[in-house]
């Protein structure tokens, strides 16, 4: 079993292009089944999100390939996961 706190301590890496997305901030959970639907990772780079909308990566749980001691490995097309 793994807790959200533990997931937040692991960096998310895309195996398909080597991209580093950052750290999990939240989870999307199906309220009917109670299963995780996706990982939510904020996109950094804006000044405290004061100027503009907050953007995030939404990575479907099915794309999570492995959860290691320090990393979460995913396999996604980076153009399809950016969400505003």
DATA-V563017 format. One record per pair of residues at least 6 apart in sequence whose ideal C-beta (glycine too) atoms are under 7 Angstrom apart, sorted by sequence separation. I is the first residue (numbers start at 1). GAP is how many residues later the second one is. If there is no record, write none. Layout:
<<I,GAP> <I,GAP>>
//
This chain:
<<29,6> <46,6> <13,7> <14,7> <29,7> <30,7> <66,7> <29,8> <64,8> <65,8> <11,9> <12,9> <27,9> <28,9> <65,9> <12,10> <28,10> <64,10> <65,10> <11,11> <12,11> <63,11> <11,12> <12,12> <27,12> <28,12> <42,12> <43,12> <63,12> <27,13> <43,13> <63,13> <26,14> <42,14> <43,14> <8,15> <24,15> <25,15> <41,15> <59,15> <8,16> <25,16> <40,16> <41,16> <7,17> <24,17> <25,17> <59,17> <23,18> <40,18> <41,18> <22,19> <21,20> <22,20> <38,20> <39,20> <38,21> <22,22> <38,22> <59,22> <4,23> <38,23> <58,23> <37,24> <57,24> <36,25> <39,25> <57,25> <58,25> <57,26> <12,27> <55,27> <56,27> <12,29> <55,29> <53,31> <21,36> <15,50> <10,57> <13,58> <15,58> <11,59> <15,59> <16,59> <19,59> <10,60> <11,60> <12,60> <13,60> <14,60> <15,60> <16,60> <10,61> <14,61> <17,61> <10,62> <12,62> <14,62> <14,64> <2,65>>
//
